Amino acid sequence: MDMLDLIRSRRSVRKFTDQLVAHEDIVKVLEAGRWAPSGLNNQPWRFLVIMPDDKRKAELEKYTKYAHIVRGCQVLIAVFLSKNAKYHHEKDCQGAGACVENMLLAIHALGLGGVWLGEIINQEPQVHKVLGTDPEELELMAVVALGHPAAPGSSRRKELSELMIEPLV
C-alpha cells in the first residue's frame, strides 16, 4: 500500500475479535515504534507488552473509562519514556507520539486494528502499581490496544483550509 494511502485509511479500531495476534506481528509493531525519530537519537521510549492471559490486563480495566477496549483487545502495549534517557521533556514527548503513530501505522499495514489510549495516563500512579513499573524511572505516555478488527473504525477530517493559519499560496 502507498504510504499516503496507508495514512489516509488508518482508523482507530475499538472492537476486536478473539483471534490471537501473531508473535511476529507484535515484534513488527514494536520495531516500527523503535524506528521513530527522537531528539539527539536518544530513543527514550520503553515498551511493556501485555498479552490476553496476563492478569494485569483485567486489572488495568479499572483505571480507564475505556475498559471495554482493554477488555476486548488481544494485546496492550504500554509506552513509557525512560526518565534516565530523556534530555528535553517536550521533545521526548513528541518523540513518544511519533513512536505511537509508527506503531499504529504498522498495525494497520499488517491488517490489524489498534487505538491509542491516552486517557489512561490520568491514572498513571495506579497503572504503575498494576504493571509493577517504577514511576521514578518511567513516565507513562500511552497504551496501544490492538487485535484483529471486529468492526472498522470511522473518522472525518476537517478541510485543510480550516487548519491553515494562513492560506497556502
Buried (B, 14 or more C-beta within 10 A) or exposed (E): EEEEEEEEBBBBBBBBEEEEBEEEBBEBBBEBBEEBEBBEEBBBBBBBBBBBEBEBBEBBBEBBEBEEBBEBBBBBBBBBBBBEBBEEEEBBBBBBBBBBBBBBBBBBBBEBBBBBBBEBBEBBEBBBEBBEBEBEBBBBBBBBBBBBBBEEBEEEEEEEEEEEEEEEE
